[in-house]
Amino acid sequence: MEEDKLFKYLTFLRDFSRVYTQQIMEGNVPMQSDLKLSQLKALYAFRDKDCITMKEFAMNLGVKFPNMTMIVDGLEHEGIVERERGQEDRRKVFVTLTDRGKEIRNGFLQQRGKIAEEIFANITDDERDLLLSSLEHVCEIFGKSFEDRMEKKS
């Protein structure tokens, strides 16, 4: 019975994430382009930086490193990122947002903030505090679970 509840909650979170992402995409003019959803999501890896290594990019996206070449190729083709080898260590590859990439990323983040404000505008302060506390607790539980899984794989 508890397992059924867990799957119900996880399904709700997945569905909420889909609707939330769709709302963000629909509300942002620069994002209304030929970009694929996966490319838009990839921009979130740059949420607090304009330049990251391929390794950081893969980690932020939760994608295996070998798949990154194809993702970055697509973003480069769209004029969203540029790729260059490190000056000091030629093995390192850096991915940098172009001006277009920054515009799309910033629009994505602005729209995300707007949607969050709309969500919080419709609930009381007590409900907001309960929601944030609950989400923090969920993240702690999932984080611990994932850490435990990674330790077992090592």
C-alpha positions as a Markdown table, in Angstrom:
| # | Residue | x | y | z |
|---|---|---|---|---|
| 1 | Met | 0.0 | 0.0 | 0.0 |
| 2 | Glu | 2.8 | 2.5 | 0.9 |
| 3 | Glu | 4.5 | 1.6 | -2.4 |
| 4 | Asp | 1.3 | 2.6 | -4.3 |
| 5 | Lys | 1.3 | 6.0 | -2.5 |
| 6 | Leu | 4.9 | 6.5 | -3.4 |
| 7 | Phe | 4.3 | 5.8 | -7.1 |
| 8 | Lys | 1.2 | 8.1 | -7.0 |
| 9 | Tyr | 3.3 | 11.0 | -5.5 |
| 10 | Leu | 6.2 | 10.4 | -8.0 |
| 11 | Thr | 3.7 | 10.4 | -10.9 |
| 12 | Phe | 2.3 | 13.6 | -9.6 |
| 13 | Leu | 5.7 | 15.2 | -9.4 |
| 14 | Arg | 6.5 | 14.0 | -12.9 |
| 15 | Asp | 3.3 | 15.4 | -14.3 |
| 16 | Phe | 3.8 | 18.7 | -12.4 |
| 17 | Ser | 7.3 | 19.0 | -13.9 |
| 18 | Arg | 5.9 | 18.5 | -17.4 |
| 19 | Val | 3.2 | 21.2 | -17.0 |
| 20 | Tyr | 5.7 | 23.5 | -15.3 |
| 21 | Thr | 8.2 | 23.1 | -18.1 |
| 22 | Gln | 5.5 | 23.6 | -20.7 |
| 23 | Gln | 4.3 | 26.8 | -19.0 |
| 24 | Ile | 7.9 | 28.1 | -19.0 |
| 25 | Met | 8.4 | 27.4 | -22.6 |
| 26 | Glu | 5.1 | 28.9 | -23.7 |
| 27 | Gly | 5.7 | 32.1 | -21.9 |
| 28 | Asn | 9.0 | 33.0 | -23.3 |
| 29 | Val | 9.4 | 34.5 | -26.8 |
| 30 | Pro | 13.1 | 33.7 | -27.3 |
| 31 | Met | 12.4 | 30.1 | -26.5 |
| 32 | Gln | 9.7 | 29.8 | -29.1 |
| 33 | Ser | 12.1 | 28.6 | -31.7 |
| 34 | Asp | 13.1 | 25.4 | -33.4 |
| 35 | Leu | 14.9 | 24.2 | -30.2 |
| 36 | Lys | 14.1 | 20.8 | -28.9 |
| 37 | Leu | 12.9 | 20.5 | -25.3 |
| 38 | Ser | 16.1 | 18.6 | -24.4 |
| 39 | Gln | 18.2 | 21.6 | -25.7 |
| 40 | Leu | 16.2 | 24.0 | -23.6 |
| 41 | Lys | 16.6 | 21.8 | -20.6 |
| 42 | Ala | 20.4 | 21.7 | -21.3 |
| 43 | Leu | 20.5 | 25.4 | -20.9 |
| 44 | Tyr | 19.5 | 25.0 | -17.3 |
| 45 | Ala | 22.9 | 23.5 | -16.7 |
| 46 | Phe | 24.2 | 27.1 | -17.2 |
| 47 | Arg | 21.8 | 28.5 | -14.6 |
| 48 | Asp | 24.6 | 30.2 | -12.6 |
| 49 | Lys | 27.6 | 30.3 | -15.1 |
| 50 | Asp | 28.2 | 31.3 | -18.7 |
| 51 | Cys | 31.0 | 28.8 | -19.2 |
| 52 | Ile | 31.4 | 25.2 | -17.9 |
| 53 | Thr | 33.5 | 22.2 | -18.7 |
| 54 | Met | 32.0 | 19.3 | -20.7 |
| 55 | Lys | 32.4 | 17.2 | -17.5 |
| 56 | Glu | 30.4 | 19.8 | -15.5 |
| 57 | Phe | 27.8 | 20.0 | -18.2 |
| 58 | Ala | 27.4 | 16.2 | -18.2 |
| 59 | Met | 27.1 | 16.2 | -14.4 |
| 60 | Asn | 24.6 | 19.1 | -14.3 |
| 61 | Leu | 22.4 | 17.3 | -16.9 |
| 62 | Gly | 22.8 | 13.9 | -15.4 |
| 63 | Val | 23.9 | 12.6 | -18.8 |
| 64 | Lys | 26.8 | 10.2 | -19.5 |
| 65 | Phe | 29.9 | 12.0 | -20.8 |
| 66 | Pro | 30.0 | 10.3 | -24.2 |
| 67 | Asn | 26.5 | 11.6 | -25.0 |
| 68 | Met | 27.6 | 15.2 | -24.4 |
| 69 | Thr | 29.2 | 15.5 | -27.9 |
| 70 | Met | 25.9 | 15.1 | -29.6 |
| 71 | Ile | 24.1 | 17.5 | -27.2 |
| 72 | Val | 26.8 | 20.2 | -27.6 |
| 73 | Asp | 26.9 | 19.7 | -31.4 |
| 74 | Gly | 23.2 | 20.5 | -31.5 |
| 75 | Leu | 23.5 | 23.5 | -29.3 |
| 76 | Glu | 26.5 | 24.7 | -31.4 |
| 77 | His | 24.5 | 24.3 | -34.6 |
| 78 | Glu | 21.7 | 26.5 | -33.1 |
| 79 | Gly | 24.2 | 29.2 | -32.1 |
| 80 | Ile | 23.6 | 28.7 | -28.4 |
| 81 | Val | 27.1 | 27.6 | -27.3 |
| 82 | Glu | 30.6 | 27.6 | -28.4 |
| 83 | Arg | 33.2 | 24.9 | -27.6 |
| 84 | Glu | 36.9 | 25.4 | -27.1 |
| 85 | Arg | 39.8 | 23.4 | -25.7 |
| 86 | Gly | 41.5 | 24.6 | -22.5 |
| 87 | Gln | 44.6 | 26.7 | -22.9 |
| 88 | Glu | 46.5 | 25.1 | -20.0 |
| 89 | Asp | 45.1 | 21.6 | -20.3 |
| 90 | Arg | 44.1 | 20.7 | -23.9 |
| 91 | Arg | 42.2 | 17.7 | -22.7 |
| 92 | Lys | 39.6 | 19.9 | -21.0 |
| 93 | Val | 36.8 | 21.2 | -23.3 |
| 94 | Phe | 34.9 | 24.3 | -22.2 |
| 95 | Val | 31.4 | 25.1 | -23.3 |
| 96 | Thr | 30.4 | 28.8 | -23.3 |
| 97 | Leu | 27.0 | 30.3 | -23.9 |
| 98 | Thr | 26.8 | 32.7 | -26.8 |
| 99 | Asp | 24.8 | 35.9 | -26.6 |
| 100 | Arg | 21.8 | 34.1 | -28.0 |
| 101 | Gly | 22.3 | 31.3 | -25.5 |
| 102 | Lys | 22.4 | 33.8 | -22.6 |
| 103 | Glu | 19.3 | 35.5 | -23.9 |
| 104 | Ile | 17.4 | 32.1 | -24.0 |
| 105 | Arg | 18.8 | 31.0 | -20.7 |
| 106 | Asn | 17.9 | 34.3 | -19.0 |
| 107 | Gly | 14.4 | 34.2 | -20.5 |
| 108 | Phe | 14.0 | 30.6 | -19.2 |
| 109 | Leu | 15.0 | 31.7 | -15.7 |
| 110 | Gln | 12.8 | 34.7 | -15.7 |
| 111 | Gln | 9.8 | 32.7 | -16.8 |
| 112 | Arg | 10.5 | 30.1 | -14.3 |
| 113 | Gly | 10.5 | 32.8 | -11.6 |
| 114 | Lys | 7.2 | 34.2 | -12.9 |
| 115 | Ile | 5.6 | 30.8 | -12.8 |
| 116 | Ala | 6.8 | 30.2 | -9.2 |
| 117 | Glu | 5.4 | 33.6 | -8.2 |
| 118 | Glu | 2.0 | 32.7 | -9.7 |
| 119 | Ile | 2.0 | 29.4 | -7.8 |
| 120 | Phe | 2.9 | 31.1 | -4.5 |
| 121 | Ala | 0.4 | 33.9 | -5.1 |
| 122 | Asn | -2.5 | 31.4 | -4.8 |
| 123 | Ile | -1.5 | 29.9 | -1.5 |
| 124 | Thr | -1.3 | 31.3 | 2.0 |
| 125 | Asp | 1.9 | 32.0 | 3.9 |
| 126 | Asp | 1.4 | 28.9 | 6.0 |
| 127 | Glu | 0.8 | 26.7 | 3.0 |
| 128 | Arg | 3.9 | 28.1 | 1.3 |
| 129 | Asp | 6.0 | 27.4 | 4.4 |
| 130 | Leu | 4.6 | 23.9 | 4.6 |
| 131 | Leu | 5.2 | 23.3 | 0.9 |
| 132 | Leu | 8.8 | 24.5 | 1.0 |
| 133 | Ser | 9.5 | 22.5 | 4.2 |
| 134 | Ser | 7.9 | 19.4 | 2.6 |
| 135 | Leu | 9.9 | 19.8 | -0.6 |
| 136 | Glu | 13.1 | 20.3 | 1.3 |
| 137 | His | 12.4 | 17.1 | 3.3 |
| 138 | Val | 11.6 | 15.2 | 0.1 |
| 139 | Cys | 14.9 | 16.4 | -1.5 |
| 140 | Glu | 16.8 | 15.3 | 1.7 |
| 141 | Ile | 15.2 | 11.8 | 1.5 |
| 142 | Phe | 15.9 | 11.4 | -2.2 |
| 143 | Gly | 19.4 | 12.8 | -1.9 |
| 144 | Lys | 20.2 | 10.3 | 0.9 |
| 145 | Ser | 18.7 | 7.5 | -1.2 |
| 146 | Phe | 20.8 | 8.4 | -4.2 |
| 147 | Glu | 23.9 | 8.7 | -2.1 |
| 148 | Asp | 23.3 | 5.2 | -0.6 |
| 149 | Arg | 22.8 | 3.8 | -4.2 |
| 150 | Met | 26.0 | 5.4 | -5.4 |
| 151 | Glu | 28.0 | 4.0 | -2.4 |
| 152 | Lys | 26.7 | 0.5 | -3.1 |
| 153 | Lys | 27.8 | 0.8 | -6.7 |
| 154 | Ser | 31.4 | 1.8 | -5.6 |
